[in-house]
Amino acid sequence: MESLMKKFLSSVNKMNIGDKVKYINAFNEQSIGVIMDVSSSMASYDDMKLEDGVPYYVSKKMSVNESKPVYVSVKPKNIDTVFLTIESSSGRAEFLSLNEVTVYYE
């Protein structure tokens, strides 16, 4: 499973919250926006972060005896539940999977 995650991550851009990204919008037009948030449809992934293209969630089991939350990477089998909230250049919110966006370099 570890090699599957590495393979997936090698194909993902090194995106972070606040980065400009490009994507194809609902009208099949290339658009540019900013990553505002990372979320998941899984209820247990309620606190997430994105670092260099890797989505992390707070592990309740590992954080129980810690003073700060412990973040662990999303398991490969659950990567399809992860989506990004993108603010488009027109101010609209777009909800896209990780593989639908690439980092925008000006």
Secondary structure, 3 states (H helix, E strand, C coil): CHHHHHHHHHCCCCCCCCCEEEEECCCCCEEEEEEEEEEECCCCCCCEEEECCEEEEECHHHHCCCCCCCEEECCHHHHHHEEEEEEECCCCEEEEEHHHEEECCC
